[in-house]
Amino acid sequence: MRATAIAGVAYTELSKKSGRTVLDLATEATRGAAADAGVPLSDVDGVVSFSVLDDSVSSEAVATTLALPGLRFVMDFQQGGQSPCFMVQQAAMAVSLGYAENVLVFRALNGRSGVRVGSTSFAGGGGQYRYPIGYNAYLMYIAMWARRYMHETGATAEDLAAVAIAQRDYAMRNTRAVVRKPLDLQSYLDSPMVADPFRVADCTSEVDGACAVLVTSLERARDLRQRPAVIASAAYRAGARPGLDIGDQLLYDDYTRNFTGLLRDELFGRAGIGPADVDFAEIYDCFTSTVLFGLEGLGFCERGEAGAFVRSGATAQHGQLPVNTNGGLLAEGYLHGMNTVAEAVLQIQGRGGDRQVPRHDVGVVTSGALVDGSALVLTSDR
């Protein structure tokens, strides 16, 4: 911990139809992240990525198109939104242990014009139990958890709406965001129901695009182009009986709490901080309910109080804890959380533009929605 840093970030354009290959998108984003950091491609010796349903390209393919002279560390992880923070953690471990010097971590996909994860059935051992009852798309899985949470805590549609409205306000100041139309409570309530309790505004915006970051040693990052975003802590956790495949949580005990509560103490303990020390948070938000889960799981508010916390304005730009300052996956676009990590880096570096938060020395990032996931604590170089 605190031996490595993220030194550069880059995105491609986010769109509904890129008209490009995924390899082309991945190459642009990774090349851009190295350039943003000021690291020559000849110095990059590691590439890491993840994919779902074979919707991306291999790290070795990207190393080829970048014309890297060689690789010392490579990883391709077959998982979805659980992955971004975990992949950064793996890259940081490789760098800190001397197995690589500069590692590019990317996510690339044609997630709107190609394979759409949000409406796709997941093949696997658990499918035989889900599909006969019509429980076959990811939004249904999250919706089941959201409805149970609402039943047990008394959370309402207004609480879900508060998340969507707060993040839309950030998106309106983010030129990358694919959804920038103003949103208020009435327009939220008037939008069609997709899978109870989710309306359109509760759901992530699937896009074509790519995002990448560059992980290096803190010592080297101090001599590069951008301020280091220090990796102060990282953690991954999965609860007991996480399922037979990515869509199977049928044996999980509690549909009202996710992985964030499992890793909180380890995550903050490694960084030597507590929830009160965090300046802002970028919480994985494939759907609005996962933000409520994350706020409570990480200890930013008590059980059942997340909706009121958001409605109070606490997550706004000048609030107590700004959250999802790019508009989140709901509005910026669903790059499976890689852009959630990148936004945290930009905030730490003071490069948030019109959405820059005033206090940005300590940020928390999460990746994942349900039974398993990962998280990072990023800090300024103090």
C-alpha atoms as one frame of an Amber mdcrd trajectory, in Angstrom:
protein
   0.000   0.000   0.000   1.092   3.530  -0.929   3.942   2.131  -3.035   2.064
   2.495  -6.326  -0.106   5.055  -8.079  -2.322   5.625 -11.073  -0.513   8.117
 -13.252  -2.668   8.463 -16.371  -6.204   7.953 -17.677  -7.878   8.052 -21.063
 -11.252   7.416 -22.670 -12.535   6.988 -26.171 -15.743   8.682 -27.199 -18.754
   6.974 -25.643 -21.507   6.278 -28.157 -24.442   4.068 -29.076 -22.718   2.836
 -32.223 -18.985   3.287 -32.521 -18.600   1.738 -35.974 -15.196   0.499 -34.794
 -13.726  -2.780 -33.636 -13.268  -3.347 -29.925  -9.537  -3.762 -30.533  -9.397
  -0.314 -32.114 -11.210   1.199 -29.118  -8.927  -0.592 -26.660  -5.829   0.543
 -28.500  -6.913   4.181 -28.476  -7.699   4.191 -24.758  -4.510   2.427 -23.655
  -2.301   4.541 -25.879  -4.032   7.605 -24.467  -3.511   6.566 -20.835   0.226
   6.116 -21.385   0.425   9.476 -23.156  -1.580  11.165 -20.380   0.950   9.898
 -17.854   3.901  10.787 -20.085   5.144   7.174 -20.194   6.567   6.000 -23.538
   4.934   2.840 -24.832   8.400   1.307 -24.955   8.368   1.432 -21.128   5.028
  -0.371 -20.730   5.550  -4.005 -19.738   2.133  -5.041 -18.458  -1.451  -5.110
 -19.756  -4.518  -6.166 -17.778  -8.200  -6.348 -18.719 -11.503  -8.139 -18.156
 -14.546  -9.120 -20.171 -18.001 -10.694 -19.991 -19.519 -13.017 -22.585 -16.440
 -12.645 -24.824 -17.324  -9.009 -25.475 -13.755  -7.669 -25.498 -10.234  -8.397
 -26.728  -7.212  -9.929 -25.057  -4.446  -8.010 -23.342  -1.918  -9.648 -25.652
  -3.837  -8.383 -28.691  -3.627  -4.844 -27.319   0.086  -5.275 -26.582   0.462
  -6.196 -30.251  -1.408  -3.180 -31.638   0.520  -0.888 -29.286   3.763  -2.449
 -30.562   5.009  -2.994 -27.006   8.536  -4.439 -26.979   7.525  -7.190 -24.553
   5.373  -8.145 -21.582   6.323  -9.115 -18.043   2.778  -9.175 -16.659  -0.502
  -9.954 -18.419  -3.990 -10.837 -17.208  -7.413 -11.368 -18.756 -10.140 -11.773
 -16.138 -13.499 -13.304 -17.064 -15.806 -11.199 -14.914 -17.841  -8.010 -15.166
 -18.386  -5.042 -12.884 -16.583  -6.719  -9.991 -13.333  -6.315 -11.884 -12.002
  -2.746 -12.319 -10.729  -2.126  -8.781  -9.543  -5.737  -8.573  -7.607  -5.416
 -11.840  -5.960  -2.210 -10.603  -5.102  -4.084  -7.404  -3.464  -6.884  -9.416
  -1.483  -4.368 -11.461  -0.376  -2.562  -8.291   0.720  -5.843  -6.710   2.775
  -6.694  -9.805   4.471  -3.292  -9.775   5.119  -3.235  -6.036   6.662  -6.735
  -6.133   8.877  -5.951  -9.107   7.076  -8.085 -11.682   6.335  -5.063 -13.889
   7.096  -1.365 -14.044   4.183   0.183 -15.949   0.883  -1.645 -16.368  -2.071
  -0.565 -18.486  -5.506  -1.591 -17.205  -8.367  -1.256 -19.690 -11.969  -2.104
 -20.463 -13.227  -1.959 -24.039 -16.473  -3.129 -25.603 -19.207  -2.328 -28.054
 -21.693  -2.602 -25.235 -24.596  -1.003 -27.068 -24.189  -1.978 -30.725 -22.676
  -5.374 -29.883 -23.216  -7.695 -26.912 -25.541  -5.975 -24.421 -24.869  -7.477
 -21.019 -27.903  -5.875 -19.401 -30.395  -7.795 -21.528 -28.444 -11.010 -22.119
 -28.972 -14.368 -20.454 -25.880 -15.800 -18.780 -25.004 -19.377 -19.620 -23.850
 -21.393 -16.646 -24.725 -23.942 -14.034 -27.389 -21.808 -12.401 -29.326 -21.113
 -15.562 -31.396 -24.288 -15.283 -32.961 -22.896 -12.114 -33.490 -19.301 -13.307
 -34.618 -19.482 -16.890 -37.772 -21.610 -16.450 -39.250 -18.903 -14.205 -38.172
 -16.043 -16.500 -35.428 -14.833 -14.169 -32.920 -14.403 -16.949 -31.490 -10.871
 -17.311 -29.155  -8.919 -15.078 -31.558  -6.079 -14.378 -33.935  -8.668 -12.903
 -31.269  -9.901 -10.504 -30.504  -6.404  -9.223 -34.205  -5.549  -9.114 -34.858
  -8.541  -6.847 -32.222  -7.303  -4.408 -33.538  -3.740  -4.594 -37.120  -4.780
  -3.857 -36.049  -6.895  -0.881 -33.976  -3.991   0.468 -36.954  -1.668   0.124
 -39.199  -4.182   1.884 -36.860  -4.554   4.866 -35.743  -0.942   5.292 -38.787
   1.030   4.175 -36.875   2.645   1.312 -39.118   4.128  -1.392 -39.118   4.986
  -5.066 -38.195   8.530  -4.008 -34.958   7.164  -2.543 -34.032   5.509  -5.828
 -35.030   8.680  -7.659 -32.753  10.758  -5.459 -29.730   8.811  -6.682 -30.679
   9.205 -10.345 -31.417  12.933  -9.931 -28.199  13.683  -8.031 -26.075  11.906
 -10.609 -27.846  13.486 -13.534 -26.868  16.870 -12.112 -23.216  15.839 -12.369
 -23.727  14.427 -15.865 -25.043  17.758 -17.094 -21.529  19.141 -16.397 -19.741
  16.215 -18.045 -19.311  16.466 -21.806 -18.480  12.732 -21.984 -21.826  11.693
 -20.507 -24.293  10.125 -22.926 -27.334  11.169 -20.831 -27.370  14.882 -19.969
 -31.055  15.762 -19.979 -32.228  17.374 -16.699 -34.115  15.023 -14.373 -36.551
  15.844 -11.574 -38.756  13.694  -9.395 -41.870  14.014 -11.544 -40.084  13.107
 -14.768 -38.499  10.166 -12.945 -41.880   8.910 -11.736 -43.382   9.391 -15.196
 -40.733   7.236 -16.869 -41.676   3.646 -17.765 -41.147   0.781 -15.356 -38.518
  -1.640 -16.669 -38.274  -4.267 -13.929 -39.986  -3.448 -10.649 -38.835  -1.315
  -8.830 -36.607   0.064 -11.601 -37.703   2.726 -14.041 -35.657   3.823 -17.046
 -33.664   6.380 -15.045 -32.619   3.700 -12.533 -30.803   1.708 -15.211 -27.284
   2.026 -16.538 -26.678   3.487 -20.008 -24.992   0.850 -22.163 -22.431   2.298
 -24.581 -19.676   1.500 -27.040 -16.289   2.705 -25.845 -13.132   2.109 -23.854
 -11.312   3.461 -20.833  -7.818   2.806 -19.480  -5.513   3.767 -16.630  -1.767
   3.377 -16.158  -0.406   1.938 -12.894   3.210   2.517 -11.924   5.352   2.964
  -8.829   4.697   6.037  -6.717   8.367   6.946  -6.989   8.156   7.040 -10.776
   4.731   8.674 -10.811   6.152  11.673  -8.960   8.332  12.417 -12.000   5.556
  12.067 -14.577   3.135  14.471 -16.215   0.178  14.262 -13.804  -0.129  14.267
 -10.034  -0.074  10.716  -8.660  -3.319   9.170  -7.472  -1.793   7.041  -4.736
  -3.199   3.531  -4.278  -3.540   3.562  -0.491  -5.623   0.398  -0.179  -7.381
  -2.286  -2.169  -9.633  -5.209  -1.325 -11.811  -7.888  -2.908 -14.467  -9.953
  -1.178 -17.102 -12.506  -2.100 -19.671 -13.781   0.336 -20.391 -17.461   0.998
 -22.123 -19.366  -1.830 -21.608 -16.682  -4.479 -23.239 -18.832  -7.165 -22.516
 -21.190 -10.009 -22.190 -18.417 -12.611 -22.298 -14.644 -12.963 -26.097 -14.527
 -12.813 -26.639 -16.964  -9.965 -27.136 -15.638  -6.430 -29.987 -17.972  -5.464
 -28.209 -19.403  -2.409 -26.958 -16.073  -1.063 -28.232 -15.302   2.427 -29.057
 -11.601   2.344 -30.414  -9.737  -0.665 -30.306  -6.410   1.203 -26.540  -6.067
   1.708 -23.767  -6.450  -0.835 -20.021  -7.046  -0.769 -19.154  -3.536   0.456
 -19.952  -4.432   4.058 -17.674  -7.462   3.807 -14.577  -5.539   2.725 -15.087
  -2.240   4.564 -12.894  -2.918   7.600 -10.063  -4.398   5.538 -10.215  -1.605
   2.972 -10.156   1.261   5.449  -7.831  -0.529   7.863  -5.132  -0.947   5.249
  -5.327   2.736   4.415  -5.343   3.752   8.071  -8.540   5.759   7.703 -12.254
   5.545   8.481 -15.396   6.548   6.591 -15.279  10.050   8.101 -11.897  10.660
   6.441 -13.214  10.120   2.899 -13.722  13.250   0.785 -15.668  11.702  -2.108
 -16.828   8.313  -3.370 -17.273   6.735  -6.782 -19.697   3.865  -6.146 -20.479
   1.295  -8.812 -23.973   2.090 -10.060 -25.224  -0.310 -12.683 -28.569   0.535
 -11.032 -29.545   3.163  -8.475 -29.991   0.689  -5.623 -26.323  -0.308  -5.624
 -25.424   3.235  -4.577 -27.686   2.899  -1.536 -26.086  -0.467  -0.721 -22.595
   1.017  -1.061 -23.258   4.061   1.099 -24.475   1.837   3.916 -21.990  -0.984
   3.397 -19.009   1.370   3.529 -20.331   3.019   6.671 -21.164   6.454   5.309
 -24.642   6.182   6.813 -26.620   3.748   8.917 -28.786   0.876   7.743 -31.816
   2.135   5.831 -30.655   5.761   5.872 -28.938   5.961   2.470 -31.987   7.366
   0.673 -32.396  10.178   3.161 -28.645  10.820   2.960 -28.834  11.346  -0.798
 -32.059  13.366  -0.612 -30.417  15.710   1.905 -27.941  16.842  -0.762 -25.005
  15.133   0.958 -23.815  13.526  -2.290 -23.890  16.748  -4.323 -20.740  18.541
  -5.477 -20.479  20.703  -2.363 -22.130  18.205  -0.047 -20.734  16.142   2.778
 -19.716  13.276   0.469 -19.864  13.897  -3.287 -20.770  10.635  -5.023 -20.399
   9.551  -8.655 -19.159  12.893  -9.838 -19.126  11.957 -13.528 -22.828  11.100
 -13.514 -21.957   7.480 -12.867 -22.614   4.517 -15.085 -26.237   5.642 -15.105
 -25.450   8.753 -17.130 -21.830   8.846 -18.289 -22.013   5.338 -19.716 -21.574
   1.706 -18.770 -17.931   0.765 -19.212 -18.439  -1.786 -16.449 -16.905   0.536
 -13.876 -13.530   1.234 -15.474 -14.632   4.835 -15.942 -15.632   4.889 -12.266
 -11.984   4.304 -11.373 -10.813   6.853 -13.939 -13.141   9.523 -12.558 -11.734
   9.023  -9.064  -8.228   9.541 -10.451  -9.252  12.762 -12.185 -10.817  14.046
  -8.962  -7.702  13.233  -6.906  -5.579  15.010  -9.521  -7.847  18.066  -9.519
  -8.815  17.533 -13.158 -12.581  17.234 -12.684 -13.370  20.485 -14.496 -16.852
  21.848 -13.793 -17.603  18.857 -11.569 -14.411  19.035  -9.495 -15.158  18.566
  -5.807 -13.583  21.003  -3.342 -12.120  18.340  -1.042 -10.381  15.601  -2.990
  -7.452  14.194  -1.022  -9.124  10.862  -0.211 -11.499   8.990  -2.511 -13.106
   5.554  -2.384 -14.025   3.553  -5.493 -16.100   0.367  -5.660 -16.580  -2.226
  -8.390 -19.502  -4.636  -8.266 -23.143  -4.793  -7.292 -24.122  -7.962  -5.449
 -22.354 -10.914  -3.837 -18.786 -10.028  -4.770 -16.758  -6.987  -5.667 -13.676
  -4.911  -5.071 -12.702  -1.449  -3.907  -9.839   1.033  -3.779  -8.816   3.914
  -1.589  -7.008   6.548  -3.654  -5.294   9.548  -2.085  -3.311  12.565  -3.122
   0.458  12.353  -2.626   0.598  13.952   0.796
